[in-house]
């Protein structure tokens, strides 16, 4: 098992640096740039001032030289300084990362806890009332746009009922609160964003779990287990569930990058100062260092998700880590 994990880890290192190279080239070749974004609305800025800005940002040098300089800084965990406010990119990300991670980890935990049992029971009790109700829920979860659901929840629970705040991450009066009151205040602010982030993922993952379980229940070894007279719960949860988890593990592994990149919509709507909002504003301002820093983190999470999925595969199915050896 250790050699299997080590081999997978070594394989992702060149892939990671390949991703950074392609990402760096693509964002620099995209139309527009930080100089244009800062000066296009000011008619008093001349060509000489634009050239000075390019020299200040180091954009006058060849692209491969810029990448090598960036790579040298990155090896020291230095993402450079933002073009917008000249703050260290690492500090900007460090401020916003915990908020986004908290929201998405809570929502993913809820999805994982409820989606798999819902999918398995729906497959086990196929065409039952429970299966039909969950099918309606799945179609509703897929169909409702996140921004529209967020606005509905804000109107109902925030404006009409006044149960939860509709913007920000904490109230203005937090300075006068004790620790537990602040914790409760943050929890109240997180309820609506977490609900929005959970609905689509819960619907999708439960449907994947159901489809995978239905496929497993058609296998010969399930028929054999039933023919031996094993209890139905033992057949479902001991013999069927383990094999049905393989496609679900893939979905969960691919969901890890969404811990950062998938929060743009609800963070913008709820005015949450998280990574999604920072990514959107940085991309619009062509803030290359900040965008590059965030894309590197997303790339790392993507590869980490694939690595964790491979490890989970090896745990669930020993044939994977043994490579077919007898």
Secondary structure, DSSP 8 states (H G I E B T S, - for coil): -HHHHHHHHHHHHHHHHHHHHHHHHHHHHSSS-HHHHHHTT-TT--HHHHHHHHHHHTTTS-HHHHHHHHHHHHTTT---B-TTT--BHHHHHHHHHHHHHHHHHHHHHHHHHHHHHHHHHHHHTTTSHHHHHHHHHHHHHHHS-HHHHHHHHIIIIIIIS--S--SSSS-GGGGGS-HHHHHHHHHHHHHHHHHHHHHHHHHHHHHHHHHHHHHHHTSHHHHHHHHTT--HHHIIIIIIHHHHHHHHHHHHHHHTTHHHHTTHHHHHHTT--SHHHHHHHHHHTT-HHHHHHHHHHHHHHHHHHHHHHHHHHHHH-HHHHHTT--
